[in-house]
Amino acid sequence: MSIETERKALHKRIKHEGKKDYKALARKIRMPYSTFLGLVKEDNPGTIRSWIKIERYFARRG
């Protein structure tokens, strides 16, 4: 898989998981809410470090 398709898959999963409360999900991932919201709304592409943090969170959850 290319990096772009993985990023899109993670973005889709973030939107699905955090539908009700993005603030709580940002806290669980241990990421600043403003950064997390920027990723969700696609205001900024985010850093690789941010996406790795999100990917690790979902890997831990299973």
PQR file of N, CA, C, O and H, with PARSE charges and radii, in Angstrom:
ATOM      1  N   MET A   1       0.832  -1.181   0.000 -0.4000 1.5000
ATOM      2  CA  MET A   1       0.000   0.000   0.000 -0.0000 2.0000
ATOM      3  C   MET A   1       0.878   1.247   0.000  0.5500 1.7000
ATOM      4  O   MET A   1       1.938   1.285   0.625 -0.5500 1.4000
ATOM      5  N   SER A   2       0.424   2.231  -0.695 -0.4000 1.5000
ATOM      6  CA  SER A   2       1.182   3.484  -0.695 -0.0000 2.0000
ATOM      7  C   SER A   2       0.849   4.281   0.569  0.5500 1.7000
ATOM      8  O   SER A   2      -0.141   4.013   1.249 -0.5500 1.4000
ATOM      9  H   SER A   2      -0.437   2.200  -1.202  0.4000 1.0000
ATOM     10  N   ILE A   3       1.670   5.233   0.855 -0.4000 1.5000
ATOM     11  CA  ILE A   3       1.485   6.057   2.050 -0.0000 2.0000
ATOM     12  C   ILE A   3       0.167   6.822   1.975  0.5500 1.7000
ATOM     13  O   ILE A   3      -0.537   6.962   2.975 -0.5500 1.4000
ATOM     14  H   ILE A   3       2.475   5.452   0.302  0.4000 1.0000
ATOM     15  N   GLU A   4      -0.154   7.306   0.799 -0.4000 1.5000
ATOM     16  CA  GLU A   4      -1.381   8.095   0.629 -0.0000 2.0000
ATOM     17  C   GLU A   4      -2.631   7.250   0.886  0.5500 1.7000
ATOM     18  O   GLU A   4      -3.571   7.729   1.519 -0.5500 1.4000
ATOM     19  H   GLU A   4       0.418   7.192  -0.013  0.4000 1.0000
ATOM     20  N   THR A   5      -2.658   6.019   0.414 -0.4000 1.5000
ATOM     21  CA  THR A   5      -3.835   5.172   0.642 -0.0000 2.0000
ATOM     22  C   THR A   5      -3.949   4.791   2.113  0.5500 1.7000
ATOM     23  O   THR A   5      -5.057   4.688   2.641 -0.5500 1.4000
ATOM     24  H   THR A   5      -1.894   5.630  -0.100  0.4000 1.0000
ATOM     25  N   GLU A   6      -2.819   4.583   2.780 -0.4000 1.5000
ATOM     26  CA  GLU A   6      -2.861   4.292   4.216 -0.0000 2.0000
ATOM     27  C   GLU A   6      -3.364   5.496   4.995  0.5500 1.7000
ATOM     28  O   GLU A   6      -4.142   5.351   5.939 -0.5500 1.4000
ATOM     29  H   GLU A   6      -1.919   4.667   2.351  0.4000 1.0000
ATOM     30  N   ARG A   7      -2.919   6.689   4.599 -0.4000 1.5000
ATOM     31  CA  ARG A   7      -3.369   7.906   5.265 -0.0000 2.0000
ATOM     32  C   ARG A   7      -4.876   8.077   5.103  0.5500 1.7000
ATOM     33  O   ARG A   7      -5.575   8.451   6.045 -0.5500 1.4000
ATOM     34  H   ARG A   7      -2.287   6.807   3.833  0.4000 1.0000
ATOM     35  N   LYS A   8      -5.367   7.800   3.899 -0.4000 1.5000
ATOM     36  CA  LYS A   8      -6.806   7.922   3.652 -0.0000 2.0000
ATOM     37  C   LYS A   8      -7.594   6.909   4.478  0.5500 1.7000
ATOM     38  O   LYS A   8      -8.666   7.223   4.994 -0.5500 1.4000
ATOM     39  H   LYS A   8      -4.800   7.496   3.133  0.4000 1.0000
ATOM     40  N   ALA A   9      -7.060   5.696   4.600 -0.4000 1.5000
ATOM     41  CA  ALA A   9      -7.730   4.669   5.399 -0.0000 2.0000
ATOM     42  C   ALA A   9      -7.772   5.075   6.874  0.5500 1.7000
ATOM     43  O   ALA A   9      -8.794   4.908   7.540 -0.5500 1.4000
ATOM     44  H   ALA A   9      -6.189   5.441   4.181  0.4000 1.0000
ATOM     45  N   LEU A  10      -6.667   5.604   7.375 -0.4000 1.5000
ATOM     46  CA  LEU A  10      -6.642   6.072   8.765 -0.0000 2.0000
ATOM     47  C   LEU A  10      -7.601   7.243   8.962  0.5500 1.7000
ATOM     48  O   LEU A  10      -8.292   7.322   9.978 -0.5500 1.4000
ATOM     49  H   LEU A  10      -5.837   5.740   6.834  0.4000 1.0000
ATOM     50  N   HIS A  11      -7.640   8.138   8.000 -0.4000 1.5000
ATOM     51  CA  HIS A  11      -8.544   9.292   8.090 -0.0000 2.0000
ATOM     52  C   HIS A  11      -9.996   8.825   8.167  0.5500 1.7000
ATOM     53  O   HIS A  11     -10.782   9.351   8.955 -0.5500 1.4000
ATOM     54  H   HIS A  11      -7.078   8.074   7.175  0.4000 1.0000
ATOM     55  N   LYS A  12     -10.341   7.850   7.356 -0.4000 1.5000
ATOM     56  CA  LYS A  12     -11.701   7.304   7.354 -0.0000 2.0000
ATOM     57  C   LYS A  12     -12.026   6.671   8.707  0.5500 1.7000
ATOM     58  O   LYS A  12     -13.131   6.828   9.226 -0.5500 1.4000
ATOM     59  H   LYS A  12      -9.702   7.423   6.717  0.4000 1.0000
ATOM     60  N   ARG A  13     -11.048   5.954   9.272 -0.4000 1.5000
ATOM     61  CA  ARG A  13     -11.258   5.293  10.556 -0.0000 2.0000
ATOM     62  C   ARG A  13     -11.396   6.316  11.686  0.5500 1.7000
ATOM     63  O   ARG A  13     -12.208   6.139  12.595 -0.5500 1.4000
ATOM     64  H   ARG A  13     -10.150   5.827   8.851  0.4000 1.0000
ATOM     65  N   ILE A  14     -10.601   7.384  11.623 -0.4000 1.5000
ATOM     66  CA  ILE A  14     -10.699   8.450  12.629 -0.0000 2.0000
ATOM     67  C   ILE A  14     -12.096   9.051  12.605  0.5500 1.7000
ATOM     68  O   ILE A  14     -12.717   9.231  13.653 -0.5500 1.4000
ATOM     69  H   ILE A  14      -9.942   7.528  10.885  0.4000 1.0000
ATOM     70  N   LYS A  15     -12.585   9.359  11.426 -0.4000 1.5000
ATOM     71  CA  LYS A  15     -13.918   9.970  11.310 -0.0000 2.0000
ATOM     72  C   LYS A  15     -14.991   9.027  11.842  0.5500 1.7000
ATOM     73  O   LYS A  15     -15.941   9.466  12.489 -0.5500 1.4000
ATOM     74  H   LYS A  15     -12.081   9.214  10.574  0.4000 1.0000
ATOM     75  N   HIS A  16     -14.842   7.741  11.571 -0.4000 1.5000
ATOM     76  CA  HIS A  16     -15.835   6.763  12.026 -0.0000 2.0000
ATOM     77  C   HIS A  16     -15.785   6.601  13.546  0.5500 1.7000
ATOM     78  O   HIS A  16     -16.826   6.605  14.203 -0.5500 1.4000
ATOM     79  H   HIS A  16     -14.070   7.384  11.045  0.4000 1.0000
ATOM     80  N   GLU A  17     -14.593   6.459  14.103 -0.4000 1.5000
ATOM     81  CA  GLU A  17     -14.434   6.238  15.545 -0.0000 2.0000
ATOM     82  C   GLU A  17     -14.818   7.467  16.367  0.5500 1.7000
ATOM     83  O   GLU A  17     -15.388   7.338  17.450 -0.5500 1.4000
ATOM     84  H   GLU A  17     -13.747   6.456  13.569  0.4000 1.0000
ATOM     85  N   GLY A  18     -14.510   8.643  15.859 -0.4000 1.5000
ATOM     86  CA  GLY A  18     -14.715   9.852  16.644 -0.0000 2.0000
ATOM     87  C   GLY A  18     -15.976  10.612  16.322  0.5500 1.7000
ATOM     88  O   GLY A  18     -16.092  11.786  16.671 -0.5500 1.4000
ATOM     89  H   GLY A  18     -14.047   8.748  14.979  0.4000 1.0000
ATOM     90  N   LYS A  19     -16.927   9.972  15.663 -0.4000 1.5000
ATOM     91  CA  LYS A  19     -18.151  10.666  15.244 -0.0000 2.0000
ATOM     92  C   LYS A  19     -18.786  11.457  16.378  0.5500 1.7000
ATOM     93  O   LYS A  19     -19.160  12.616  16.195 -0.5500 1.4000
ATOM     94  H   LYS A  19     -16.832   9.018  15.379  0.4000 1.0000
ATOM     95  N   LYS A  20     -18.907  10.856  17.513 -0.4000 1.5000
ATOM     96  CA  LYS A  20     -19.624  11.498  18.608 -0.0000 2.0000
ATOM     97  C   LYS A  20     -18.764  12.527  19.349  0.5500 1.7000
ATOM     98  O   LYS A  20     -19.233  13.620  19.666 -0.5500 1.4000
ATOM     99  H   LYS A  20     -18.604   9.915  17.662  0.4000 1.0000
ATOM    100  N   ASP A  21     -17.509  12.172  19.622 -0.4000 1.5000
ATOM    101  CA  ASP A  21     -16.694  13.046  20.472 -0.0000 2.0000
ATOM    102  C   ASP A  21     -15.228  13.014  20.052  0.5500 1.7000
ATOM    103  O   ASP A  21     -14.471  12.134  20.461 -0.5500 1.4000
ATOM    104  H   ASP A  21     -17.129  11.284  19.365  0.4000 1.0000
ATOM    105  N   TYR A  22     -14.844  13.979  19.235 -0.4000 1.5000
ATOM    106  CA  TYR A  22     -13.459  14.052  18.770 -0.0000 2.0000
ATOM    107  C   TYR A  22     -12.512  14.400  19.916  0.5500 1.7000
ATOM    108  O   TYR A  22     -11.358  13.971  19.930 -0.5500 1.4000
ATOM    109  H   TYR A  22     -15.459  14.694  18.902  0.4000 1.0000
ATOM    110  N   LYS A  23     -13.005  15.174  20.870 -0.4000 1.5000
ATOM    111  CA  LYS A  23     -12.149  15.595  21.980 -0.0000 2.0000
ATOM    112  C   LYS A  23     -11.723  14.392  22.824  0.5500 1.7000
ATOM    113  O   LYS A  23     -10.568  14.298  23.238 -0.5500 1.4000
ATOM    114  H   LYS A  23     -13.942  15.523  20.859  0.4000 1.0000
ATOM    115  N   ALA A  24     -12.644  13.487  23.073 -0.4000 1.5000
ATOM    116  CA  ALA A  24     -12.322  12.291  23.856 -0.0000 2.0000
ATOM    117  C   ALA A  24     -11.343  11.394  23.100  0.5500 1.7000
ATOM    118  O   ALA A  24     -10.421  10.837  23.695 -0.5500 1.4000
ATOM    119  H   ALA A  24     -13.582  13.563  22.736  0.4000 1.0000
ATOM    120  N   LEU A  25     -11.542  11.259  21.807 -0.4000 1.5000
ATOM    121  CA  LEU A  25     -10.635  10.429  21.009 -0.0000 2.0000
ATOM    122  C   LEU A  25      -9.243  11.045  20.965  0.5500 1.7000
ATOM    123  O   LEU A  25      -8.247  10.324  21.019 -0.5500 1.4000
ATOM    124  H   LEU A  25     -12.291  11.711  21.323  0.4000 1.0000
ATOM    125  N   ALA A  26      -9.165  12.357  20.867 -0.4000 1.5000
ATOM    126  CA  ALA A  26      -7.862  13.036  20.881 -0.0000 2.0000
ATOM    127  C   ALA A  26      -7.152  12.791  22.209  0.5500 1.7000
ATOM    128  O   ALA A  26      -5.936  12.604  22.241 -0.5500 1.4000
ATOM    129  H   ALA A  26      -9.975  12.943  20.823  0.4000 1.0000
ATOM    130  N   ARG A  27      -7.910  12.792  23.301 -0.4000 1.5000
ATOM    131  CA  ARG A  27      -7.319  12.518  24.612 -0.0000 2.0000
ATOM    132  C   ARG A  27      -6.798  11.093  24.691  0.5500 1.7000
ATOM    133  O   ARG A  27      -5.717  10.856  25.231 -0.5500 1.4000
ATOM    134  H   ARG A  27      -8.898  12.943  23.275  0.4000 1.0000
ATOM    135  N   LYS A  28      -7.558  10.140  24.156 -0.4000 1.5000
ATOM    136  CA  LYS A  28      -7.130   8.736  24.179 -0.0000 2.0000
ATOM    137  C   LYS A  28      -5.853   8.529  23.378  0.5500 1.7000
ATOM    138  O   LYS A  28      -4.985   7.748  23.766 -0.5500 1.4000
ATOM    139  H   LYS A  28      -8.436  10.332  23.718  0.4000 1.0000
ATOM    140  N   ILE A  29      -5.747   9.233  22.263 -0.4000 1.5000
ATOM    141  CA  ILE A  29      -4.567   9.102  21.408 -0.0000 2.0000
ATOM    142  C   ILE A  29      -3.401   9.913  21.977  0.5500 1.7000
ATOM    143  O   ILE A  29      -2.258   9.755  21.548 -0.5500 1.4000
ATOM    144  H   ILE A  29      -6.452   9.868  21.947  0.4000 1.0000
ATOM    145  N   ARG A  30      -3.700  10.782  22.947 -0.4000 1.5000
ATOM    146  CA  ARG A  30      -2.697  11.672  23.559 -0.0000 2.0000
ATOM    147  C   ARG A  30      -2.120  12.641  22.535  0.5500 1.7000
ATOM    148  O   ARG A  30      -0.908  12.756  22.353 -0.5500 1.4000
ATOM    149  H   ARG A  30      -4.628  10.910  23.296  0.4000 1.0000
ATOM    150  N   MET A  31      -3.033  13.324  21.883 -0.4000 1.5000
ATOM    151  CA  MET A  31      -2.661  14.297  20.863 -0.0000 2.0000
ATOM    152  C   MET A  31      -3.444  15.582  21.143  0.5500 1.7000
ATOM    153  O   MET A  31      -4.607  15.520  21.543 -0.5500 1.4000
ATOM    154  H   MET A  31      -4.018  13.232  22.031  0.4000 1.0000
ATOM    155  N   PRO A  32      -2.819  16.741  20.937 -0.5600 1.5000
ATOM    156  CA  PRO A  32      -3.562  17.995  21.138  0.2800 2.0000
ATOM    157  C   PRO A  32      -4.820  18.039  20.260  0.5500 1.7000
ATOM    158  O   PRO A  32      -4.806  17.640  19.096 -0.5500 1.4000
ATOM    159  N   TYR A  33      -5.894  18.534  20.857 -0.4000 1.5000
ATOM    160  CA  TYR A  33      -7.183  18.566  20.161 -0.0000 2.0000
ATOM    161  C   TYR A  33      -7.115  19.368  18.871  0.5500 1.7000
ATOM    162  O   TYR A  33      -7.696  18.965  17.863 -0.5500 1.4000
ATOM    163  H   TYR A  33      -5.905  18.858  21.803  0.4000 1.0000
ATOM    164  N   SER A  34      -6.418  20.493  18.888 -0.4000 1.5000
ATOM    165  CA  SER A  34      -6.345  21.334  17.689 -0.0000 2.0000
ATOM    166  C   SER A  34      -5.634  20.611  16.541  0.5500 1.7000
ATOM    167  O   SER A  34      -6.043  20.723  15.385 -0.5500 1.4000
ATOM    168  H   SER A  34      -5.946  20.820  19.706  0.4000 1.0000
ATOM    169  N   THR A  35      -4.581  19.879  16.861 -0.4000 1.5000
ATOM    170  CA  THR A  35      -3.869  19.101  15.842 -0.0000 2.0000
ATOM    171  C   THR A  35      -4.777  18.011  15.295  0.5500 1.7000
ATOM    172  O   THR A  35      -4.863  17.805  14.084 -0.5500 1.4000
ATOM    173  H   THR A  35      -4.249  19.789  17.800  0.4000 1.0000
ATOM    174  N   PHE A  36      -5.451  17.321  16.200 -0.4000 1.5000
ATOM    175  CA  PHE A  36      -6.340  16.226  15.812 -0.0000 2.0000
ATOM    176  C   PHE A  36      -7.475  16.735  14.932  0.5500 1.7000
ATOM    177  O   PHE A  36      -7.811  16.114  13.923 -0.5500 1.4000
ATOM    178  H   PHE A  36      -5.381  17.488  17.183  0.4000 1.0000
ATOM    179  N   LEU A  37      -8.062  17.858  15.312 -0.4000 1.5000
ATOM    180  CA  LEU A  37      -9.166  18.418  14.541 -0.0000 2.0000
ATOM    181  C   LEU A  37      -8.700  18.850  13.155  0.5500 1.7000
ATOM    182  O   LEU A  37      -9.434  18.703  12.179 -0.5500 1.4000
ATOM    183  H   LEU A  37      -7.789  18.362  16.131  0.4000 1.0000
ATOM    184  N   GLY A  38      -7.498  19.375  13.067 -0.4000 1.5000
ATOM    185  CA  GLY A  38      -6.933  19.749  11.770 -0.0000 2.0000
ATOM    186  C   GLY A  38      -6.774  18.547  10.854  0.5500 1.7000
ATOM    187  O   GLY A  38      -6.983  18.650   9.645 -0.5500 1.4000
ATOM    188  H   GLY A  38      -6.901  19.494  13.860  0.4000 1.0000
ATOM    189  N   LEU A  39      -6.405  17.407  11.426 -0.4000 1.5000
ATOM    190  CA  LEU A  39      -6.264  16.185  10.632 -0.0000 2.0000
ATOM    191  C   LEU A  39      -7.626  15.669  10.171  0.5500 1.7000
ATOM    192  O   LEU A  39      -7.783  15.223   9.035 -0.5500 1.4000
ATOM    193  H   LEU A  39      -6.236  17.324  12.408  0.4000 1.0000
ATOM    194  N   VAL A  40      -8.597  15.736  11.062 -0.4000 1.5000
ATOM    195  CA  VAL A  40      -9.936  15.244  10.734 -0.0000 2.0000
ATOM    196  C   VAL A  40     -10.574  16.087   9.639  0.5500 1.7000
ATOM    197  O   VAL A  40     -11.166  15.555   8.700 -0.5500 1.4000
ATOM    198  H   VAL A  40      -8.470  16.098  11.985  0.4000 1.0000
ATOM    199  N   LYS A  41     -10.451  17.400   9.764 -0.4000 1.5000
ATOM    200  CA  LYS A  41     -11.066  18.297   8.779 -0.0000 2.0000
ATOM    201  C   LYS A  41     -10.212  18.475   7.535  0.5500 1.7000
ATOM    202  O   LYS A  41     -10.604  19.162   6.592 -0.5500 1.4000
ATOM    203  H   LYS A  41      -9.970  17.832  10.526  0.4000 1.0000
ATOM    204  N   GLU A  42      -9.043  17.850   7.540 -0.4000 1.5000
ATOM    205  CA  GLU A  42      -8.092  17.920   6.425 -0.0000 2.0000
ATOM    206  C   GLU A  42      -7.654  19.352   6.145  0.5500 1.7000
ATOM    207  O   GLU A  42      -7.418  19.722   4.995 -0.5500 1.4000
ATOM    208  H   GLU A  42      -8.724  17.292   8.306  0.4000 1.0000
ATOM    209  N   ASP A  43      -7.545  20.164   7.211 -0.4000 1.5000
ATOM    210  CA  ASP A  43      -7.013  21.521   7.066 -0.0000 2.0000
ATOM    211  C   ASP A  43      -5.525  21.472   6.769  0.5500 1.7000
ATOM    212  O   ASP A  43      -5.000  22.269   5.991 -0.5500 1.4000
ATOM    213  H   ASP A  43      -7.737  19.864   8.145  0.4000 1.0000
ATOM    214  N   ASN A  44      -4.858  20.517   7.407 -0.4000 1.5000
ATOM    215  CA  ASN A  44      -3.430  20.332   7.154 -0.0000 2.0000
ATOM    216  C   ASN A  44      -3.148  18.839   6.966  0.5500 1.7000
ATOM    217  O   ASN A  44      -3.869  18.005   7.514 -0.5500 1.4000
ATOM    218  H   ASN A  44      -5.285  19.870   8.038  0.4000 1.0000
ATOM    219  N   PRO A  45      -2.127  18.497   6.212 -0.5600 1.5000
ATOM    220  CA  PRO A  45      -1.845  17.081   5.976  0.2800 2.0000
ATOM    221  C   PRO A  45      -1.291  16.378   7.203  0.5500 1.7000
ATOM    222  O   PRO A  45      -1.354  15.151   7.285 -0.5500 1.4000
ATOM    223  N   GLY A  46      -0.756  17.117   8.150 -0.4000 1.5000
ATOM    224  CA  GLY A  46      -0.201  16.524   9.359 -0.0000 2.0000
ATOM    225  C   GLY A  46       1.201  15.990   9.122  0.5500 1.7000
ATOM    226  O   GLY A  46       1.637  15.807   7.986 -0.5500 1.4000
ATOM    227  H   GLY A  46      -0.705  18.114   8.084  0.4000 1.0000
ATOM    228  N   THR A  47       1.885  15.750  10.213 -0.4000 1.5000
ATOM    229  CA  THR A  47       3.231  15.210  10.103 -0.0000 2.0000
ATOM    230  C   THR A  47       3.162  13.692  10.128  0.5500 1.7000
ATOM    231  O   THR A  47       2.159  13.104  10.530 -0.5500 1.4000
ATOM    232  H   THR A  47       1.530  15.899  11.136  0.4000 1.0000
ATOM    233  N   ILE A  48       4.218  13.092   9.703 -0.4000 1.5000
ATOM    234  CA  ILE A  48       4.281  11.626   9.735 -0.0000 2.0000
ATOM    235  C   ILE A  48       4.161  11.143  11.176  0.5500 1.7000
ATOM    236  O   ILE A  48       3.547  10.113  11.452 -0.5500 1.4000
ATOM    237  H   ILE A  48       5.033  13.570   9.377  0.4000 1.0000
ATOM    238  N   ARG A  49       4.751  11.895  12.077 -0.4000 1.5000
ATOM    239  CA  ARG A  49       4.711  11.532  13.494 -0.0000 2.0000
ATOM    240  C   ARG A  49       3.267  11.463  14.014  0.5500 1.7000
ATOM    241  O   ARG A  49       2.924  10.568  14.787 -0.5500 1.4000
ATOM    242  H   ARG A  49       5.251  12.732  11.854  0.4000 1.0000
ATOM    243  N   SER A  50       2.441  12.395  13.591 -0.4000 1.5000
ATOM    244  CA  SER A  50       1.032  12.402  14.011 -0.0000 2.0000
ATOM    245  C   SER A  50       0.312  11.164  13.510  0.5500 1.7000
ATOM    246  O   SER A  50      -0.423  10.522  14.260 -0.5500 1.4000
ATOM    247  H   SER A  50       2.720  13.122  12.963  0.4000 1.0000
ATOM    248  N   TRP A  51       0.519  10.830  12.252 -0.4000 1.5000
ATOM    249  CA  TRP A  51      -0.158   9.674  11.676 -0.0000 2.0000
ATOM    250  C   TRP A  51       0.339   8.368  12.291  0.5500 1.7000
ATOM    251  O   TRP A  51      -0.433   7.423  12.457 -0.5500 1.4000
ATOM    252  H   TRP A  51       1.116  11.352  11.643  0.4000 1.0000
ATOM    253  N   ILE A  52       1.627   8.314  12.629 -0.4000 1.5000
ATOM    254  CA  ILE A  52       2.165   7.118  13.284 -0.0000 2.0000
ATOM    255  C   ILE A  52       1.539   6.954  14.659  0.5500 1.7000
ATOM    256  O   ILE A  52       1.217   5.839  15.070 -0.5500 1.4000
ATOM    257  H   ILE A  52       2.254   9.081  12.494  0.4000 1.0000
ATOM    258  N   LYS A  53       1.366   8.054  15.367 -0.4000 1.5000
ATOM    259  CA  LYS A  53       0.742   8.022  16.688 -0.0000 2.0000
ATOM    260  C   LYS A  53      -0.685   7.470  16.594  0.5500 1.7000
ATOM    261  O   LYS A  53      -1.097   6.650  17.414 -0.5500 1.4000
ATOM    262  H   LYS A  53       1.627   8.960  15.034  0.4000 1.0000
ATOM    263  N   ILE A  54      -1.418   7.920  15.602 -0.4000 1.5000
ATOM    264  CA  ILE A  54      -2.792   7.446  15.404 -0.0000 2.0000
ATOM    265  C   ILE A  54      -2.793   5.972  15.013  0.5500 1.7000
ATOM    266  O   ILE A  54      -3.605   5.192  15.512 -0.5500 1.4000
ATOM    267  H   ILE A  54      -1.083   8.586  14.935  0.4000 1.0000
ATOM    268  N   GLU A  55      -1.894   5.597  14.131 -0.4000 1.5000
ATOM    269  CA  GLU A  55      -1.808   4.205  13.689 -0.0000 2.0000
ATOM    270  C   GLU A  55      -1.487   3.282  14.859  0.5500 1.7000
ATOM    271  O   GLU A  55      -2.060   2.197  14.965 -0.5500 1.4000
ATOM    272  H   GLU A  55      -1.234   6.230  13.725  0.4000 1.0000
ATOM    273  N   ARG A  56      -0.589   3.693  15.728 -0.4000 1.5000
ATOM    274  CA  ARG A  56      -0.237   2.885  16.904 -0.0000 2.0000
ATOM    275  C   ARG A  56      -1.419   2.739  17.844  0.5500 1.7000
ATOM    276  O   ARG A  56      -1.622   1.675  18.430 -0.5500 1.4000
ATOM    277  H   ARG A  56      -0.124   4.574  15.642  0.4000 1.0000
ATOM    278  N   TYR A  57      -2.199   3.797  17.993 -0.4000 1.5000
ATOM    279  CA  TYR A  57      -3.378   3.730  18.852 -0.0000 2.0000
ATOM    280  C   TYR A  57      -4.345   2.656  18.350  0.5500 1.7000
ATOM    281  O   TYR A  57      -4.826   1.834  19.130 -0.5500 1.4000
ATOM    282  H   TYR A  57      -2.034   4.661  17.518  0.4000 1.0000
ATOM    283  N   PHE A  58      -4.624   2.669  17.052 -0.4000 1.5000
ATOM    284  CA  PHE A  58      -5.549   1.683  16.504 -0.0000 2.0000
ATOM    285  C   PHE A  58      -4.954   0.278  16.524  0.5500 1.7000
ATOM    286  O   PHE A  58      -5.696  -0.696  16.645 -0.5500 1.4000
ATOM    287  H   PHE A  58      -4.233   3.337  16.419  0.4000 1.0000
ATOM    288  N   ALA A  59      -3.642   0.151  16.409 -0.4000 1.5000
ATOM    289  CA  ALA A  59      -2.989  -1.158  16.488 -0.0000 2.0000
ATOM    290  C   ALA A  59      -3.119  -1.729  17.902  0.5500 1.7000
ATOM    291  O   ALA A  59      -3.318  -2.932  18.072 -0.5500 1.4000
ATOM    292  H   ALA A  59      -3.038   0.942  16.311  0.4000 1.0000
ATOM    293  N   ARG A  60      -3.008  -0.872  18.907 -0.4000 1.5000
ATOM    294  CA  ARG A  60      -3.159  -1.324  20.300 -0.0000 2.0000
ATOM    295  C   ARG A  60      -4.579  -1.799  20.562  0.5500 1.7000
ATOM    296  O   ARG A  60      -4.796  -2.777  21.277 -0.5500 1.4000
ATOM    297  H   ARG A  60      -2.847   0.106  18.769  0.4000 1.0000
ATOM    298  N   ARG A  61      -5.536  -1.104  19.980 -0.4000 1.5000
ATOM    299  CA  ARG A  61      -6.944  -1.453  20.192 -0.0000 2.0000
ATOM    300  C   ARG A  61      -7.341  -2.726  19.476  0.5500 1.7000
ATOM    301  O   ARG A  61      -8.256  -3.433  19.898 -0.5500 1.4000
ATOM    302  H   ARG A  61      -5.359  -0.310  19.399  0.4000 1.0000
ATOM    303  N   GLY A  62      -6.650  -3.009  18.400 -0.4000 1.5000
ATOM    304  CA  GLY A  62      -6.937  -4.239  17.668 -0.0000 2.0000
ATOM    305  C   GLY A  62      -7.895  -4.117  16.555  0.5500 1.7000
ATOM    306  O   GLY A  62      -8.193  -5.106  15.885 -0.5500 1.4000
ATOM    307  H   GLY A  62      -5.907  -2.435  18.057  0.4000 1.0000
TER
END
